[in-house]
Every structure is written in C-alpha cells, then in structure tokens.
Amino acid sequence: MYSDYEWGRTGSPPVNIASTDRAHRIDAMDEIKRALEVAEQIPFRFLVQHIGNPDEEFDERKFEAAMTCVEHLRAFAKPLGVRVLVENIPNELSTPERLVEFIRTMHFDDIGVCFDCGHAHMMGGIPEAFAILKNHICSTHIHDNNGDKDTHLWPAAARPTGNRPWNCCAPRR
C-alpha cells in the first residue's frame, strides 16, 4: 500500500508499520488512521493490516516496531468498532508461525488474522498455513495465483491448480 494514488510510482514510500525509521512509521500510522476514520461515516468491521512489505526479511526491530504500531492502531480502531487483523503476506515478518507469535506476544484477544490463501500458496502451501493460523482467522482473502506472483486471479484460474481444492468454485452444469 502507498499513500499516493500511483502505487509509489511518484516516489512515495510504502505504508509500512514495520519500518525501522520512526518518521516513516508515524507517517504510516497517520495514513492508516485516516482510513480508519472512515468508519465514523461508513461502518466496517475489520482493518486488515500488513506487517512489512513483500519479500521483507525478518528483523527483531521491525517485529517490535510493528507490535507498537498495531497496539496504537488497535487503541484507535476499537472505539470505532473496528477490529485489527494481520494478514499473512509473502515476507519473513508475516509467515503463519510469526503471525501466531506476534498475536501471542501482544496479549490482545481481539487481534486476529485475515487469511490470504493466494499468499499462503506463494509461501509454501494453503493447508499448512491454514493449520497454523486456523484458531486466529476472522476473515479471508480468496484469490489464486501460480505460486510465483501475487496476481489475484479468480479461484481456479491459475494453472496448474495443484493441490488447491478449487473444484468447489467450478461452475455447475
């Protein structure tokens, strides 16, 4: 995510709550809080939050920065009736195992997971990721890909579908 309408092509940095640069984290939280304020006019249940950027390596400082930011965002979102969910994304900060660690370390029962099956496929497998995250999943992001890029294809559109049971989505005759 970017704070501009051009997905960073204008030079704006990504919105990243795991940045080790304090000013970037503050800017990211300000941008997210502006999005949360929409709930005052158009109620919604969940804020789906990425931790880090795609392909980002694990760093304890980034993990702690993200925890601090999620704690602040949670406090901002709660009175608006919005629950914060973290999403599994293809990076080392947001693996299923790290998200469970993140939630347990935070000690907040109301932080959950948005399970992204396309991201799980890219990161090693949907059934494996689901097994790890299932007790924390509150929402899903359903899409398909070929396992190499986050193409957000319609379920069963990617080939080969491999071990993904998309036959439930196939048109009925």
N, CA and C atoms as an extended XYZ file, in Angstrom:
519
Properties=species:S:1:pos:R:3:atomname:S:1:resname:S:1:resid:I:1 pbc="F F F"
N         0.835       -1.176        0.000 N   MET     1
C         0.000        0.000        0.000 CA  MET     1
C         0.883        1.244        0.000 C   MET     1
N         0.376        2.243       -0.643 N   TYR     2
C         1.077        3.516       -0.717 CA  TYR     2
C         0.106        4.627       -0.353 C   TYR     2
N         0.652        5.755        0.048 N   SER     3
C        -0.203        6.875        0.433 CA  SER     3
C        -0.574        7.742       -0.771 C   SER     3
N        -0.092        7.369       -1.970 N   ASP     4
C        -0.475        8.126       -3.165 CA  ASP     4
C        -1.398        7.268       -4.029 C   ASP     4
N        -1.874        7.836       -5.115 N   TYR     5
C        -2.778        7.114       -6.000 CA  TYR     5
C        -2.042        6.387       -7.122 C   TYR     5
N        -0.749        6.433       -7.126 N   GLU     6
C         0.055        5.853       -8.203 CA  GLU     6
C         0.863        4.636       -7.751 C   GLU     6
N         0.541        4.053       -6.600 N   TRP     7
C         1.224        2.879       -6.057 CA  TRP     7
C         2.730        3.074       -5.998 C   TRP     7
N         3.143        4.238       -5.517 N   GLY     8
C         4.543        4.511       -5.282 CA  GLY     8
C         5.329        4.967       -6.492 C   GLY     8
N         4.692        5.029       -7.653 N   ARG     9
C         5.418        5.446       -8.859 CA  ARG     9
C         5.841        6.909       -8.805 C   ARG     9
N         5.228        7.680       -7.919 N   THR    10
C         5.604        9.091       -7.782 CA  THR    10
C         6.716        9.277       -6.768 C   THR    10
N         7.203        8.167       -6.228 N   GLY    11
C         8.297        8.247       -5.266 CA  GLY    11
C         7.876        8.162       -3.825 C   GLY    11
N         6.574        8.050       -3.547 N   SER    12
C         6.161        7.947       -2.150 CA  SER    12
C         6.538        6.566       -1.623 C   SER    12
N         7.032        6.502       -0.379 N   PRO    13
C         7.405        5.203        0.187 CA  PRO    13
C         6.153        4.398        0.541 C   PRO    13
N         6.272        3.076        0.622 N   PRO    14
C         5.118        2.271        1.023 CA  PRO    14
C         4.714        2.556        2.466 C   PRO    14
N         3.438        2.345        2.743 N   VAL    15
C         2.930        2.448        4.106 CA  VAL    15
C         3.412        1.191        4.826 C   VAL    15
N         4.335        1.358        5.770 N   ASN    16
C         4.989        0.200        6.388 CA  ASN    16
C         5.128        0.412        7.891 C   ASN    16
N         4.305       -0.296        8.663 N   ILE    17
C         4.355       -0.158       10.118 CA  ILE    17
C         5.551       -0.878       10.728 C   ILE    17
N         6.282       -1.635        9.917 N   ALA    18
C         7.466       -2.342       10.417 CA  ALA    18
C         8.759       -1.607       10.080 C   ALA    18
N         8.649       -0.438        9.555 N   SER    19
C         9.853        0.329        9.211 CA  SER    19
C        10.665        0.615       10.471 C   SER    19
N        11.985        0.555       10.342 N   THR    20
C        12.833        0.905       11.479 CA  THR    20
C        13.043        2.415       11.570 C   THR    20
N        12.562        3.138       10.578 N   ASP    21
C        12.628        4.598       10.594 CA  ASP    21
C        11.377        5.135       11.290 C   ASP    21
N        11.559        5.764       12.429 N   ARG    22
C        10.430        6.240       13.243 CA  ARG    22
C         9.514        7.184       12.474 C   ARG    22
N        10.071        8.105       11.713 N   ALA    23
C         9.259        9.057       10.947 CA  ALA    23
C         8.389        8.333        9.914 C   ALA    23
N         8.939        7.311        9.265 N   HIS    24
C         8.146        6.543        8.294 CA  HIS    24
C         7.008        5.793        8.988 C   HIS    24
N         7.284        5.242       10.177 N   ARG    25
C         6.230        4.541       10.926 CA  ARG    25
C         5.122        5.497       11.326 C   ARG    25
N         5.490        6.678       11.785 N   ILE    26
C         4.476        7.663       12.173 CA  ILE    26
C         3.641        8.063       10.973 C   ILE    26
N         4.285        8.289        9.840 N   ASP    27
C         3.546        8.614        8.611 CA  ASP    27
C         2.610        7.472        8.224 C   ASP    27
N         3.096        6.232        8.355 N   ALA    28
C         2.271        5.073        8.024 CA  ALA    28
C         1.043        5.007        8.935 C   ALA    28
N         1.260        5.189       10.237 N   MET    29
C         0.124        5.134       11.170 CA  MET    29
C        -0.857        6.268       10.910 C   MET    29
N        -0.362        7.451       10.584 N   ASP    30
C        -1.262        8.561       10.259 CA  ASP    30
C        -2.134        8.222        9.055 C   ASP    30
N        -1.528        7.620        8.043 N   GLU    31
C        -2.283        7.224        6.842 CA  GLU    31
C        -3.341        6.180        7.186 C   GLU    31
N        -2.973        5.207        7.998 N   ILE    32
C        -3.912        4.153        8.388 CA  ILE    32
C        -5.027        4.723        9.258 C   ILE    32
N        -4.694        5.633       10.150 N   LYS    33
C        -5.722        6.258       10.995 CA  LYS    33
C        -6.719        7.050       10.153 C   LYS    33
N        -6.237        7.708        9.089 N   ARG    34
C        -7.167        8.424        8.191 CA  ARG    34
C        -8.143        7.430        7.555 C   ARG    34
N        -7.633        6.266        7.186 N   ALA    35
C        -8.514        5.239        6.621 CA  ALA    35
C        -9.505        4.740        7.684 C   ALA    35
N        -9.050        4.572        8.902 N   LEU    36
C        -9.928        4.115        9.979 CA  LEU    36
C       -11.040        5.121       10.277 C   LEU    36
N       -10.763        6.386       10.140 N   GLU    37
C       -11.772        7.411       10.425 CA  GLU    37
C       -12.993        7.304        9.516 C   GLU    37
N       -12.847        6.627        8.401 N   VAL    38
C       -13.987        6.399        7.506 CA  VAL    38
C       -15.086        5.647        8.244 C   VAL    38
N       -14.710        4.824        9.229 N   ALA    39
C       -15.683        4.031        9.984 CA  ALA    39
C       -16.705        4.902       10.713 C   ALA    39
N       -16.385        6.169       10.926 N   GLU    40
C       -17.356        7.071       11.555 CA  GLU    40
C       -18.544        7.331       10.624 C   GLU    40
N       -18.314        7.279        9.328 N   GLN    41
C       -19.369        7.529        8.351 CA  GLN    41
C       -19.860        6.253        7.667 C   GLN    41
N       -18.939        5.346        7.417 N   ILE    42
C       -19.263        4.081        6.755 CA  ILE    42
C       -18.708        2.956        7.636 C   ILE    42
N       -19.526        2.410        8.517 N   PRO    43
C       -19.024        1.390        9.453 CA  PRO    43
C       -18.461        0.162        8.731 C   PRO    43
N       -17.364       -0.346        9.252 N   PHE    44
C       -16.794       -1.604        8.787 CA  PHE    44
C       -16.209       -2.331        9.974 C   PHE    44
N       -16.073       -3.651        9.855 N   ARG    45
C       -15.690       -4.487       10.994 CA  ARG    45
C       -14.190       -4.642       11.172 C   ARG    45
N       -13.449       -4.731       10.059 N   PHE    46
C       -12.049       -5.110       10.155 CA  PHE    46
C       -11.125       -4.129        9.445 C   PHE    46
N        -9.981       -3.905       10.045 N   LEU    47
C        -8.844       -3.268        9.386 CA  LEU    47
C        -7.852       -4.395        9.137 C   LEU    47
N        -7.582       -4.695        7.879 N   VAL    48
C        -6.624       -5.730        7.536 CA  VAL    48
C        -5.270       -5.061        7.360 C   VAL    48
N        -4.340       -5.456        8.208 N   GLN    49
C        -3.041       -4.790        8.278 CA  GLN    49
C        -1.917       -5.713        7.839 C   GLN    49
N        -1.106       -5.226        6.898 N   HIS    50
C         0.112       -5.936        6.521 CA  HIS    50
C         1.219       -5.567        7.499 C   HIS    50
N         2.083       -6.512        7.769 N   ILE    51
C         3.275       -6.252        8.576 CA  ILE    51
C         4.464       -6.346        7.630 C   ILE    51
N         5.049       -5.213        7.320 N   GLY    52
C         6.166       -5.170        6.386 CA  GLY    52
C         5.711       -5.140        4.945 C   GLY    52
N         6.683       -5.251        4.059 N   ASN    53
C         6.453       -5.237        2.622 CA  ASN    53
C         6.756       -6.610        2.043 C   ASN    53
N         6.284       -6.886        0.829 N   PRO    54
C         6.605       -8.180        0.218 CA  PRO    54
C         8.113       -8.438        0.196 C   PRO    54
N         8.477       -9.672        0.452 N   ASP    55
C         9.870      -10.149        0.429 CA  ASP    55
C        10.763       -9.540        1.504 C   ASP    55
N        10.189       -8.860        2.481 N   GLU    56
C        10.996       -8.246        3.545 CA  GLU    56
C        11.547       -9.331        4.475 C   GLU    56
N        12.807       -9.179        4.848 N   GLU    57
C        13.457      -10.129        5.744 CA  GLU    57
C        13.046       -9.866        7.191 C   GLU    57
N        13.152      -10.911        8.018 N   PHE    58
C        12.844      -10.766        9.437 CA  PHE    58
C        13.942       -9.971       10.130 C   PHE    58
N        13.517       -9.103       11.012 N   ASP    59
C        14.415       -8.319       11.848 CA  ASP    59
C        13.648       -8.063       13.134 C   ASP    59
N        14.243       -8.396       14.268 N   GLU    60
C        13.571       -8.228       15.562 CA  GLU    60
C        13.099       -6.787       15.768 C   GLU    60
N        13.890       -5.810       15.315 N   ARG    61
C        13.495       -4.401       15.475 CA  ARG    61
C        12.246       -4.083       14.675 C   ARG    61
N        12.112       -4.648       13.489 N   LYS    62
C        10.920       -4.446       12.665 CA  LYS    62
C         9.702       -5.094       13.324 C   LYS    62
N         9.909       -6.278       13.875 N   PHE    63
C         8.841       -7.012       14.547 CA  PHE    63
C         8.324       -6.201       15.735 C   PHE    63
N         9.224       -5.654       16.530 N   GLU    64
C         8.833       -4.840       17.685 CA  GLU    64
C         8.177       -3.534       17.251 C   GLU    64
N         8.683       -2.923       16.184 N   ALA    65
C         8.068       -1.690       15.668 CA  ALA    65
C         6.635       -1.962       15.239 C   ALA    65
N         6.426       -3.082       14.557 N   ALA    66
C         5.080       -3.440       14.114 CA  ALA    66
C         4.155       -3.687       15.306 C   ALA    66
N         4.663       -4.327       16.356 N   MET    67
C         3.837       -4.552       17.549 CA  MET    67
C         3.392       -3.237       18.175 C   MET    67
N         4.312       -2.301       18.285 N   THR    68
C         3.975       -0.993       18.852 CA  THR    68
C         2.907       -0.310       17.998 C   THR    68
N         3.082       -0.355       16.685 N   CYS    69
C         2.113        0.280       15.784 CA  CYS    69
C         0.749       -0.385       15.870 C   CYS    69
N         0.714       -1.710       15.879 N   VAL    70
C        -0.571       -2.408       15.961 CA  VAL    70
C        -1.255       -2.096       17.286 C   VAL    70
N        -0.487       -1.979       18.348 N   GLU    71
C        -1.072       -1.610       19.640 CA  GLU    71
C        -1.740       -0.229       19.559 C   GLU    71
N        -1.073        0.722       18.940 N   HIS    72
C        -1.659        2.064       18.776 CA  HIS    72
C        -2.868        2.030       17.847 C   HIS    72
N        -2.764        1.305       16.744 N   LEU    73
C        -3.878        1.224       15.797 CA  LEU    73
C        -5.081        0.533       16.433 C   LEU    73
N        -4.823       -0.486       17.226 N   ARG    74
C        -5.896       -1.184       17.934 CA  ARG    74
C        -6.640       -0.214       18.850 C   ARG    74
N        -5.875        0.587       19.600 N   ALA    75
C        -6.494        1.560       20.514 CA  ALA    75
C        -7.304        2.598       19.744 C   ALA    75
N        -6.842        2.980       18.578 N   PHE    76
C        -7.553        3.960       17.746 CA  PHE    76
C        -8.802        3.333       17.120 C   PHE    76
N        -8.706        2.070       16.704 N   ALA    77
C        -9.792        1.398       15.987 CA  ALA    77
C       -10.923        0.937       16.897 C   ALA    77
N       -10.587        0.534       18.099 N   LYS    78
C       -11.576       -0.086       18.991 CA  LYS    78
C       -12.806        0.793       19.244 C   LYS    78
N       -12.650        2.075       19.585 N   PRO    79
C       -13.843        2.900       19.804 CA  PRO    79
C       -14.680        3.104       18.537 C   PRO    79
N       -14.075        2.859       17.383 N   LEU    80
C       -14.798        2.979       16.117 CA  LEU    80
C       -15.508        1.680       15.746 C   LEU    80
N       -15.352        0.651       16.597 N   GLY    81
C       -15.976       -0.644       16.333 CA  GLY    81
C       -15.234       -1.474       15.300 C   GLY    81
N       -13.955       -1.174       15.116 N   VAL    82
C       -13.155       -1.863       14.110 CA  VAL    82
C       -12.134       -2.761       14.812 C   VAL    82
N       -12.010       -3.962       14.314 N   ARG    83
C       -11.049       -4.929       14.849 CA  ARG    83
C        -9.850       -5.022       13.905 C   ARG    83
N        -8.653       -5.046       14.452 N   VAL    84
C        -7.433       -5.135       13.652 CA  VAL    84
C        -7.106       -6.607       13.390 C   VAL    84
N        -6.906       -6.914       12.099 N   LEU    85
C        -6.479       -8.241       11.685 CA  LEU    85
C        -5.158       -8.107       10.949 C   LEU    85
N        -4.213       -8.981       11.232 N   VAL    86
C        -2.958       -9.005       10.496 CA  VAL    86
C        -3.087      -10.068        9.407 C   VAL    86
N        -2.435       -9.832        8.280 N   GLU    87
C        -2.567      -10.727        7.129 CA  GLU    87
C        -1.250      -11.427        6.840 C   GLU    87
N        -1.338      -12.694        6.492 N   ASN    88
C        -0.152      -13.416        6.031 CA  ASN    88
C         0.217      -12.874        4.651 C   ASN    88
N         1.423      -12.342        4.539 N   ILE    89
C         1.897      -11.844        3.248 CA  ILE    89
C         3.264      -12.453        2.978 C   ILE    89
N         3.683      -12.495        1.720 N   PRO    90
C         4.951      -13.166        1.395 CA  PRO    90
C         6.184      -12.378        1.846 C   PRO    90
N         6.460      -12.467        3.124 N   ASN    91
C         7.700      -11.931        3.691 CA  ASN    91
C         8.023      -12.709        4.960 C   ASN    91
N         9.185      -12.494        5.509 N   GLU    92
C         9.611      -13.246        6.694 CA  GLU    92
C         9.029      -12.700        7.995 C   GLU    92
N         8.392      -11.541        7.958 N   LEU    93
C         7.738      -10.986        9.146 CA  LEU    93
C         6.328      -11.538        9.319 C   LEU    93
N         5.722      -12.006        8.224 N   SER    94
C         4.306      -12.379        8.241 CA  SER    94
C         4.055      -13.830        7.873 C   SER    94
N         5.014      -14.692        8.160 N   THR    95
C         4.763      -16.117        7.973 CA  THR    95
C         3.686      -16.537        8.974 C   THR    95
N         2.994      -17.626        8.712 N   PRO    96
C         1.987      -18.068        9.686 CA  PRO    96
C         2.547      -18.229       11.098 C   PRO    96
N         3.728      -18.808       11.206 N   GLU    97
C         4.330      -19.007       12.533 CA  GLU    97
C         4.612      -17.666       13.214 C   GLU    97
N         5.110      -16.712       12.461 N   ARG    98
C         5.435      -15.404       13.049 CA  ARG    98
C         4.171      -14.638       13.421 C   ARG    98
N         3.104      -14.789       12.635 N   LEU    99
C         1.856      -14.107       12.995 CA  LEU    99
C         1.293      -14.654       14.297 C   LEU    99
N         1.363      -15.965       14.497 N   VAL   100
C         0.904      -16.550       15.762 CA  VAL   100
C         1.767      -16.032       16.904 C   VAL   100
N         3.075      -15.985       16.698 N   GLU   101
C         3.974      -15.427       17.713 CA  GLU   101
C         3.627      -13.963       17.998 C   GLU   101
N         3.368      -13.210       16.951 N   PHE   102
C         3.011      -11.798       17.065 CA  PHE   102
C         1.764      -11.626       17.936 C   PHE   102
N         0.732      -12.387       17.627 N   ILE   103
C        -0.535      -12.287       18.369 CA  ILE   103
C        -0.350      -12.707       19.824 C   ILE   103
N         0.361      -13.789       20.055 N   ARG   104
C         0.583      -14.268       21.434 CA  ARG   104
C         1.417      -13.270       22.235 C   ARG   104
N         2.415      -12.684       21.612 N   THR   105
C         3.262      -11.703       22.296 CA  THR   105
C         2.485      -10.446       22.639 C   THR   105
N         1.545      -10.057       21.769 N   MET   106
C         0.760       -8.841       22.005 CA  MET   106
C        -0.199       -8.986       23.190 C   MET   106
N        -0.632      -10.211       23.484 N   HIS   107
C        -1.562      -10.469       24.592 CA  HIS   107
C        -2.901       -9.761       24.424 C   HIS   107
N        -3.334       -9.539       23.191 N   PHE   108
C        -4.654       -8.970       22.935 CA  PHE   108
C        -5.512      -10.043       22.273 C   PHE   108
N        -6.625      -10.378       22.923 N   ASP   109
C        -7.513      -11.406       22.371 CA  ASP   109
C        -8.209      -10.949       21.100 C   ASP   109
N        -8.280       -9.653       20.878 N   ASP   110
C        -9.048       -9.156       19.745 CA  ASP   110
C        -8.218       -8.909       18.484 C   ASP   110
N        -6.928       -9.217       18.497 N   ILE   111
C        -6.121       -9.150       17.276 CA  ILE   111
C        -6.259      -10.504       16.592 C   ILE   111
N        -6.710      -10.489       15.339 N   GLY   112
C        -6.911      -11.735       14.611 CA  GLY   112
C        -6.134      -11.748       13.309 C   GLY   112
N        -6.496      -12.691       12.448 N   VAL   113
C        -5.815      -12.880       11.166 CA  VAL   113
C        -6.822      -12.810       10.026 C   VAL   113
N        -6.417      -12.143        8.960 N   CYS   114
C        -7.092      -12.260        7.677 CA  CYS   114
C        -6.260      -13.259        6.884 C   CYS   114
N        -6.828      -14.424        6.635 N   PHE   115
C        -6.100      -15.488        5.932 CA  PHE   115
C        -6.165      -15.248        4.431 C   PHE   115
N        -5.004      -15.022        3.829 N   ASP   116
C        -4.899      -14.794        2.393 CA  ASP   116
C        -4.412      -16.085        1.750 C   ASP   116
N        -5.330      -16.788        1.066 N   CYS   117
C        -4.962      -18.100        0.519 CA  CYS   117
C        -3.987      -17.968       -0.649 C   CYS   117
N        -4.051      -16.885       -1.428 N   GLY   118
C        -3.086      -16.687       -2.503 CA  GLY   118
C        -1.684      -16.493       -1.964 C   GLY   118
N        -1.572      -15.706       -0.893 N   HIS   119
C        -0.266      -15.517       -0.259 CA  HIS   119
C         0.228      -16.833        0.348 C   HIS   119
N        -0.682      -17.583        0.967 N   ALA   120
C        -0.291      -18.863        1.558 CA  ALA   120
C         0.251      -19.806        0.485 C   ALA   120
N        -0.385      -19.793       -0.676 N   HIS   121
C         0.091      -20.642       -1.778 CA  HIS   121
C         1.509      -20.249       -2.187 C   HIS   121
N         1.789      -18.956       -2.232 N   MET   122
C         3.117      -18.475       -2.601 CA  MET   122
C         4.162      -18.806       -1.536 C   MET   122
N         3.723      -18.993       -0.297 N   MET   123
C         4.645      -19.161        0.824 CA  MET   123
C         4.816      -20.612        1.265 C   MET   123
N         4.305      -21.553        0.520 N   GLY   124
C         4.564      -22.936        0.896 CA  GLY   124
C         3.365      -23.836        0.980 C   GLY   124
N         2.180      -23.296        1.001 N   GLY   125
C         1.025      -24.178        0.982 CA  GLY   125
C        -0.149      -23.671        1.791 C   GLY   125
N        -1.317      -23.777        1.195 N   ILE   126
C        -2.550      -23.324        1.836 CA  ILE   126
C        -2.912      -24.201        3.033 C   ILE   126
N        -2.931      -25.539        2.883 N   PRO   127
C        -3.311      -26.360        4.045 CA  PRO   127
C        -2.375      -26.182        5.240 C   PRO   127
N        -1.076      -26.054        4.969 N   GLU   128
C        -0.105      -25.897        6.052 CA  GLU   128
C        -0.312      -24.565        6.782 C   GLU   128
N        -0.477      -23.482        6.016 N   ALA   129
C        -0.685      -22.161        6.626 CA  ALA   129
C        -1.999      -22.118        7.393 C   ALA   129
N        -3.049      -22.705        6.796 N   PHE   130
C        -4.347      -22.716        7.469 CA  PHE   130
C        -4.271      -23.463        8.797 C   PHE   130
N        -3.578      -24.594        8.808 N   ALA   131
C        -3.456      -25.385       10.039 CA  ALA   131
C        -2.820      -24.575       11.161 C   ALA   131
N        -1.855      -23.741       10.825 N   ILE   132
C        -1.165      -22.930       11.834 CA  ILE   132
C        -2.038      -21.760       12.295 C   ILE   132
N        -2.757      -21.142       11.375 N   LEU   133
C        -3.488      -19.905       11.667 CA  LEU   133
C        -4.954      -20.106       12.045 C   LEU   133
N        -5.495      -21.299       11.877 N   LYS   134
C        -6.946      -21.504       11.964 CA  LYS   134
C        -7.598      -20.967       13.239 C   LYS   134
N        -6.925      -21.007       14.359 N   ASN   135
C        -7.529      -20.526       15.607 CA  ASN   135
C        -7.583      -19.007       15.701 C   ASN   135
N        -6.963      -18.315       14.749 N   HIS   136
C        -6.913      -16.859       14.784 CA  HIS   136
C        -7.623      -16.205       13.598 C   HIS   136
N        -8.093      -17.006       12.638 N   ILE   137
C        -8.680      -16.466       11.407 CA  ILE   137
C       -10.057      -15.884       11.680 C   ILE   137
N       -10.232      -14.628       11.274 N   CYS   138
C       -11.506      -13.927       11.424 CA  CYS   138
C       -12.078      -13.493       10.077 C   CYS   138
N       -11.242      -13.494        9.052 N   SER   139
C       -11.657      -13.091        7.715 CA  SER   139
C       -10.721      -13.758        6.711 C   SER   139
N       -11.109      -13.735        5.455 N   THR   140
C       -10.290      -14.354        4.419 CA  THR   140
C       -10.169      -13.436        3.202 C   THR   140
N        -9.113      -13.656        2.447 N   HIS   141
C        -8.916      -13.022        1.149 CA  HIS   141
C        -8.684      -14.174        0.186 C   HIS   141
N        -9.691      -14.456       -0.614 N   ILE   142
C        -9.666      -15.613       -1.501 CA  ILE   142
C        -9.276      -15.165       -2.906 C   ILE   142
N        -8.176      -15.714       -3.396 N   HIS   143
C        -7.748      -15.479       -4.777 CA  HIS   143
C        -6.733      -16.542       -5.144 C   HIS   143
N        -6.378      -16.601       -6.401 N   ASP   144
C        -5.493      -17.643       -6.902 CA  ASP   144
C        -4.266      -17.017       -7.551 C   ASP   144
N        -3.249      -17.826       -7.754 N   ASN   145
C        -2.030      -17.426       -8.477 CA  ASN   145
C        -1.288      -18.698       -8.855 C   ASN   145
N        -0.217      -18.543       -9.585 N   ASN   146
C         0.590      -19.695       -9.987 CA  ASN   146
C         1.719      -19.983       -9.016 C   ASN   146
N         1.707      -19.358       -7.863 N   GLY   147
C         2.702      -19.615       -6.841 CA  GLY   147
C         3.942      -18.752       -6.931 C   GLY   147
N         4.013      -17.908       -7.952 N   ASP   148
C         5.220      -17.096       -8.125 CA  ASP   148
C         4.973      -15.597       -7.949 C   ASP   148
N         3.794      -15.124       -8.319 N   LYS   149
C         3.464      -13.697       -8.198 CA  LYS   149
C         2.069      -13.553       -7.609 C   LYS   149
N         1.844      -12.440       -6.950 N   ASP   150
C         0.555      -12.156       -6.308 CA  ASP   150
C        -0.403      -11.581       -7.348 C   ASP   150
N        -0.880      -12.436       -8.248 N   THR   151
C        -1.661      -11.981       -9.395 CA  THR   151
C        -3.145      -11.801       -9.121 C   THR   151
N        -3.637      -12.221       -7.986 N   HIS   152
C        -5.042      -12.060       -7.605 CA  HIS   152
C        -6.000      -12.547       -8.693 C   HIS   152
N        -5.790      -13.773       -9.133 N   LEU   153
C        -6.666      -14.382      -10.123 CA  LEU   153
C        -7.922      -14.937       -9.447 C   LEU   153
N        -8.965      -15.115      -10.247 N   TRP   154
C       -10.178      -15.748       -9.773 CA  TRP   154
C        -9.837      -17.180       -9.345 C   TRP   154
N       -10.439      -17.720       -8.270 N   PRO   155
C       -10.151      -19.095       -7.868 CA  PRO   155
C       -10.290      -20.069       -9.042 C   PRO   155
N        -9.327      -20.945       -9.176 N   ALA   156
C        -9.220      -21.963      -10.221 CA  ALA   156
C        -8.752      -21.405      -11.558 C   ALA   156
N        -8.445      -20.121      -11.648 N   ALA   157
C        -7.980      -19.541      -12.909 CA  ALA   157
C        -6.502      -19.840      -13.164 C   ALA   157
N        -5.725      -20.048      -12.122 N   ALA   158
C        -4.297      -20.330      -12.290 CA  ALA   158
C        -4.118      -21.779      -12.713 C   ALA   158
N        -3.105      -22.019      -13.502 N   ARG   159
C        -2.790      -23.376      -13.940 CA  ARG   159
C        -1.331      -23.654      -13.671 C   ARG   159
N        -0.935      -24.820      -13.198 N   PRO   160
C        -1.842      -25.869      -12.730 CA  PRO   160
C        -2.363      -25.537      -11.339 C   PRO   160
N        -3.517      -26.036      -10.990 N   THR   161
C        -4.076      -25.745       -9.669 CA  THR   161
C        -3.458      -26.606       -8.591 C   THR   161
N        -2.766      -27.667       -8.978 N   GLY   162
C        -2.034      -28.456       -7.991 CA  GLY   162
C        -2.917      -28.996       -6.892 C   GLY   162
N        -2.537      -28.724       -5.639 N   ASN   163
C        -3.252      -29.312       -4.511 CA  ASN   163
C        -4.349      -28.402       -3.968 C   ASN   163
N        -4.662      -27.322       -4.671 N   ARG   164
C        -5.715      -26.435       -4.182 CA  ARG   164
C        -7.075      -26.968       -4.601 C   ARG   164
N        -7.966      -27.198       -3.655 N   PRO   165
C        -9.264      -27.808       -3.960 CA  PRO   165
C       -10.283      -26.776       -4.459 C   PRO   165
N       -10.037      -26.203       -5.605 N   TRP   166
C       -10.945      -25.175       -6.132 CA  TRP   166
C       -12.179      -25.765       -6.804 C   TRP   166
N       -12.304      -27.083       -6.870 N   ASN   167
C       -13.453      -27.643       -7.557 CA  ASN   167
C       -14.769      -27.164       -6.944 C   ASN   167
N       -14.728      -26.688       -5.707 N   CYS   168
C       -15.942      -26.146       -5.090 CA  CYS   168
C       -16.360      -24.854       -5.775 C   CYS   168
N       -15.454      -24.218       -6.526 N   CYS   169
C       -15.756      -22.947       -7.189 CA  CYS   169
C       -16.113      -23.127       -8.649 C   CYS   169
N       -15.980      -24.346       -9.152 N   ALA   170
C       -16.212      -24.584      -10.581 CA  ALA   170
C       -17.684      -24.372      -10.902 C   ALA   170
N       -17.974      -23.850      -12.101 N   PRO   171
C       -19.388      -23.660      -12.479 CA  PRO   171
C       -20.111      -24.996      -12.521 C   PRO   171
N       -21.332      -25.002      -12.076 N   ARG   172
C       -22.131      -26.233      -12.081 CA  ARG   172
C       -22.852      -26.336      -13.412 C   ARG   172
N       -22.999      -27.555      -13.886 N   ARG   173
C       -23.682      -27.808      -15.168 CA  ARG   173
C       -25.078      -28.329      -14.929 C   ARG   173
